[in-house]
């Protein structure tokens, strides 16, 4: 019986990013980084000026995405990042999350 390395475990997070994070390419930058690291989920602008995201993927790769989120793209000024653990979405039948989308 083989055990998975802690960095290979799937984790899911809900992220709320505040500061100057809208109108600076934050969602597009996040999507590019997440897709490159095979992190799945979505992000969207919220009317209160924050960016919200749901992310799911391997713990080690998630740490890299979270590091990017804390800095953001050039032009962003991240003031606060709220991170909430979420239940990992398991594939149901043949349905699974295998994309990262930008929501409006």
C-alpha positions as CSV (number, residue, x, y, z in Angstrom):
1,X,0.0,0.0,0.0
2,X,1.5,3.3,-1.0
3,X,0.8,6.6,0.8
4,X,0.6,9.9,-1.0
5,X,3.1,12.6,-0.3
6,X,1.5,15.6,1.6
7,X,2.2,17.8,-1.4
8,X,0.2,15.4,-3.7
9,X,-3.0,15.6,-1.6
10,X,-5.9,17.4,-3.2
11,X,-7.0,20.5,-1.4
12,X,-9.6,23.1,-2.1
13,X,-9.7,26.8,-1.1
14,X,-12.0,29.7,-1.3
15,X,-10.0,32.9,-1.6
16,X,-11.1,36.6,-1.1
17,X,-8.5,39.1,-2.2
18,X,-8.9,42.8,-1.3
19,X,-7.0,45.9,-2.3
20,X,-6.5,47.3,-5.8
21,X,-7.3,44.0,-7.4
22,X,-9.9,44.9,-10.0
23,X,-9.0,46.6,-13.3
24,X,-5.4,45.4,-13.1
25,X,-5.5,42.0,-14.8
26,X,-5.7,40.1,-11.5
27,X,-8.2,37.5,-12.7
28,X,-6.4,36.9,-16.0
29,X,-3.0,36.6,-14.3
30,X,-4.5,34.2,-11.7
31,X,-6.1,32.1,-14.5
32,X,-2.7,31.9,-16.3
33,X,-0.8,30.9,-13.2
34,X,-3.5,28.4,-12.1
35,X,-3.7,26.7,-15.5
36,X,0.0,26.4,-15.7
37,X,0.1,24.6,-12.4
38,X,-3.0,22.4,-13.1
39,X,-5.1,24.1,-10.5
40,X,-8.8,24.1,-11.4
41,X,-11.6,26.3,-10.4
42,X,-12.8,29.9,-11.1
43,X,-12.3,33.5,-10.1
44,X,-14.6,36.5,-10.4
45,X,-14.8,40.2,-9.5
46,X,-17.2,41.0,-6.7
47,X,-19.2,44.2,-6.5
48,X,-17.5,45.2,-3.3
49,X,-14.2,45.5,-5.1
50,X,-12.6,42.2,-4.1
51,X,-11.7,39.2,-6.2
52,X,-13.2,35.8,-5.2
53,X,-11.8,32.5,-6.3
54,X,-12.4,28.8,-5.8
55,X,-9.3,26.7,-6.3
56,X,-8.7,23.0,-6.2
57,X,-5.5,21.0,-6.9
58,X,-2.4,19.4,-5.3
59,X,-1.3,21.0,-2.1
60,X,2.2,21.8,-3.3
61,X,1.0,23.5,-6.4
62,X,-1.7,25.3,-4.4
63,X,1.0,26.8,-2.3
64,X,2.6,28.3,-5.4
65,X,-0.7,29.8,-6.6
66,X,-1.3,31.3,-3.1
67,X,2.2,32.8,-3.2
68,X,1.3,34.5,-6.5
69,X,-2.1,35.7,-5.2
70,X,-0.4,37.5,-2.2
71,X,1.6,39.6,-4.7
72,X,-0.8,39.8,-7.7
73,X,0.1,41.1,-11.1
74,X,2.0,44.4,-11.8
75,X,-0.3,47.2,-10.9
76,X,-2.2,45.4,-8.2
77,X,-1.9,46.3,-4.5
78,X,-3.0,43.3,-2.5
79,X,-4.0,44.4,1.0
80,X,-5.5,41.2,2.4
81,X,-6.0,37.6,1.3
82,X,-8.6,35.5,3.1
83,X,-8.2,31.8,2.7
84,X,-10.9,29.3,3.7
85,X,-10.5,25.5,3.4
86,X,-13.2,23.9,1.3
87,X,-14.4,20.4,0.7
88,X,-12.6,18.8,-2.3
89,X,-15.0,18.3,-5.1
90,X,-14.9,14.6,-6.1
91,X,-15.7,13.5,-9.6
92,X,-19.3,12.4,-9.9
93,X,-19.8,9.8,-12.7
94,X,-17.7,11.3,-15.5
95,X,-17.9,14.9,-14.3
96,X,-14.9,16.6,-12.8
97,X,-13.3,20.0,-12.6
98,X,-10.6,20.2,-15.1
99,X,-10.6,23.9,-16.1
100,X,-9.9,27.3,-14.6
101,X,-12.5,29.9,-15.7
102,X,-12.9,33.6,-15.3
103,X,-16.4,34.4,-14.3
104,X,-18.0,37.8,-14.7
